[in-house]
Amino acid sequence: MLNFTDYDYKNRKKEVEDILDNTDEVNEVTRFPRNEDFTYTNGYKAWASAIFVDLRDSTTLFSEHDDVEISKVIRGFTSEIIEILKKGTDKEDLKEIGIRGDCVYAIYSTPFRQDTIDIAERAFYINTYLKMLNKLLSERELPTIRAGIGLNIGYTLTVKAGRKNSGINNMVWIGESVSVASKLADLGNKNGVDPIVLSSVFYSNYIKETGSTDEAYWKSGYDSKHGTYYHANLVKSDFNTWIDSGMKE
C-alpha cells in the first residue's frame, strides 16, 4: 500500500537554494566526458547526434491484437534496434540509449563531421532490419509494423538532473539535437515521407563527408516547425539481398 507523507517544504527550501546557487560551471568541450564526470554543479556543451526509431500507428497495433502478439512484436522491434544502436560504439561516445513508449533512441557524442556517417549507417541497418522483422512476423501470422527513423546533430548543453544521493538521476539534453530527431522520426514513413529522415544540419554534414554522389538518394521536404529535411528509403545491400533470398544460412 502506498503511504505518502507530507512534503517537508520548509526544509526542502534549503535544498532547492543549494541547487540554484551552486550550479556554477558549464564547460564547452570537444567531446562529452564520461558520465561519472557530470556532477550536480556542472554542465557540458559539445556536439551530439541523436537517432530515434518511432513505431507508426502503435495505437492500432495495441488495440487490435492480443497481449501475447503485442509483446512479441514490441520485443522484436526493440531488441535488435538496440543491438544496432549499441554495436561497435565506444562506451564513452554512446551517451544514452533507451526506450520511450513505442520509440527506441540513442544519443552519441559526435565531435567530428565524419561521425555522421556512422550514425547514418545505423539508420540504414535499422531500416533493413525492419524488413527482415516483418518477414519473420508474417511467417508467424503476427502483425507487421512500420517505423520512422529521425536523425539530427547539434551543439548541445547537457546537465545531470535528479535528486542528489537518491540514485534517481539522468542526463538532460538541452537543445535541438535530441528533440528534433524525435520529431523527424514522427514524420518518417507516412504521408509520402520515406522512413529515414535527416535534419538539414545532419544532411549537410553527412553529404560533405560522403560526397555529392550520395545526394541522388535523398529527397527534400519541408516542415513548418523544423524547416527543410531530407528523406530516403535506403537499405544495406548485402543484408537486403540475403532477406530477399529467403534468409538461409
URPECOR-V758625 format. One record per pair of residues at least 12 apart in sequence whose ideal C-beta (glycine too) atoms are under 10 Angstrom apart, sorted by the first residue. I is the first residue (numbers start at 1). J is the second residue. Records with the same first field share a line. If there is no record, write none. Layout:
BEGIN
I = J  J
END
This chain:
BEGIN
15 = 163  164
18 = 40  41  164
19 = 40  41  161  163  164
21 = 41
22 = 39  40  41  42
23 = 39  40  41  42  43  159
24 = 41  42  43
25 = 39  41  42  43  44
26 = 42  43  44  45  157  158  159
27 = 42  43  44  45  46
28 = 43  44  45  46  155  157
29 = 44  45  46  47  109  111
30 = 46  47  109  111  112
31 = 44  46  47  48  92  93  109  110  111  112
32 = 44  45  46  47  48  92  93  95  107  108  109  110  111  156  158  171
33 = 46  92  109  158
34 = 91  92  95
35 = 91  92  95  96  158  160  169  171
36 = 160
37 = 92  160
38 = 158  159  160  161  169  171
39 = 159  160  164
40 = 159  160  161  162  163  164  165  169
41 = 159  160  164
42 = 159  160
43 = 157  158  159  160  161  171  172  174
44 = 109  156  157  158  159  160  171
45 = 155  156  157  158  159  174  175
46 = 95  109  110  111  155  156  157  158
47 = 108  109  110  111  112  113  115  153  154  155  156  177  205
48 = 95  96  107  108  109  110  111  152  153  154  155  156  157  158  173  175  177  178  181
49 = 93  95  106  107  108  109  110  115  116  118  119  120  151  152  153  154  156  177  178  181  199  201  202  205
50 = 95  96  105  106  107  108  110  119  150  151  152  153  154  156  173  176  177  178  179  180  181  182  184  185  199  202
51 = 81  84  85  97  104  105  106  107  108  119  120  122  123  126  149  150  151  152  178  181  182  184  185  196  202
52 = 100  103  104  105  106  107  147  148  149  150  151  152  178  179  180  181  182  183  184  185  186  188  197
53 = 77  78  81  82  84  85  99  102  103  104  105  106  122  123  126  127  129  130  147  148  149  150  185  188  195  196
54 = 100  101  102  103  104  105  146  147  148  149  150  181  182  183  184  185  186  187  188  189
55 = 73  74  77  78  101  102  103  104  130  145  146  147  148  185  189
56 = 102  145  146  147  148  185  186  188  189  190  195
57 = 102  145  146  189  190
58 = 70  73  74  77  101  102  103  145  147
59 = 102
60 = 143
61 = 73  74  77  102  143  144  145
62 = 74  102
64 = 143
65 = 142  143
68 = 142
69 = 137  140  141  142  143
70 = 142  143
72 = 136  137  140  142  143
73 = 133  137  140  142  143  144  145
74 = 99  102  145
76 = 129  130  132  133  134  136  137  140  142  145
77 = 99  102  104  129  130  133  137  145  147
78 = 99  102  103  104
79 = 104  133
80 = 104  125  126  129  130  132  133
81 = 97  99  103  104  105  106  122  125  126  129  130  133  147  149
82 = 97  98  99  104  105  106
83 = 125  126  129
84 = 104  106  121  122  123  124  125  126  128  129
85 = 97  98  104  105  106  107  108  119  122  123  125  126
86 = 106  122
87 = 122  125
88 = 118  121  122
89 = 106  108  109  118  122
90 = 108  109
92 = 109
93 = 107  108  109  110  111  115  118
94 = 106  107  108  109
95 = 107  108  109  110  156  158  171  173
96 = 108  158  170  171  173  178
98 = 170
100 = 182
102 = 145  147
103 = 147  148  150  182  185  186
104 = 126  147  149  185
105 = 150  178  181  182  185
106 = 119  122  181
107 = 156  158  171  173  177  178  181
108 = 122  153  177
109 = 156  158
110 = 153  154  156  177  202  205
112 = 205  209
113 = 153  204  205  206  208  209
114 = 205  206  208  209  210
115 = 153  205  206  209
116 = 151  153  198  201  202  203  204  205  206  207  208  209  210
117 = 205  206  209  210  214
119 = 151  152  153  181  198  202  205  206
120 = 149  151  196  198  202  203  205  206  209  210  214  232  234
121 = 234  236
122 = 149  151
123 = 149  150  151  188  195  196  197  198  232  234
124 = 149  196  232  233  234  235  236  237  239  240
125 = 235  236  239
126 = 147  149  195  196  235  236
127 = 147  149  188  189  194  195  196  232  233  234  235  236  239  240
128 = 234  235  236  237  238  239  240  242  243
129 = 235  236  239  243
130 = 144  145  146  147  149  189  195  235
131 = 144  235  239  240  243  244
132 = 239  240  242  243  247
133 = 145  147  243
134 = 146  243
135 = 243  244  246  247
136 = 243  247
139 = 247
145 = 189
146 = 188  189  190  195
147 = 185  188  189  195  196
148 = 182  183  184  185  186  187  188  189  190  193  194  195  196  197  231
149 = 181  184  185  188  189  194  195  196  197  198  231
150 = 180  181  182  183  184  185  186  187  188  195  196  197  198  199  202  226  229  231
151 = 177  180  181  184  185  188  196  197  198  199  201  202  203  206  229  230
152 = 175  176  177  178  179  180  181  182  183  184  185  197  198  199  200  201  202  203  226  229
153 = 176  177  180  181  198  199  201  202  203  204  205  206
154 = 173  175  176  177  178  179  180  181  199  201  202
155 = 175  176  177  201
156 = 173  174  175  176  177  178
157 = 172  173  174  175  177
158 = 171  172  173  174  175  177  178
159 = 171  172  173  174
160 = 172
161 = 174
176 = 199  201  226
177 = 199  201  202
179 = 226
180 = 199  200  201  202  223  225  226  227  229
181 = 197  198  199  202
183 = 197  199  223  225  226  229
184 = 196  197  198  199  202  221  223  226  229  230  231
185 = 197
186 = 223
187 = 221  223  225  226  229  231
188 = 229  231  233
189 = 231  233
191 = 221
192 = 219  221  231
193 = 219  221  223  229  231  232  233
194 = 217  218  219  221  230  231  232  233  234
195 = 231  232  233  234  235
196 = 217  218  230  231  232  233  234  235
197 = 218  221  223  226  229  230  231  232
198 = 218  229  230  231  232
199 = 226  227  228  229  230
200 = 220  222  226  227  228  229  230
201 = 227  228
202 = 229  230
203 = 215  218  220  228  229  230  231  232
204 = 230
206 = 218  230
207 = 230
214 = 232  234
215 = 230
216 = 232
217 = 230  232  233  234
218 = 230  231  232  234
219 = 231  232  233
END
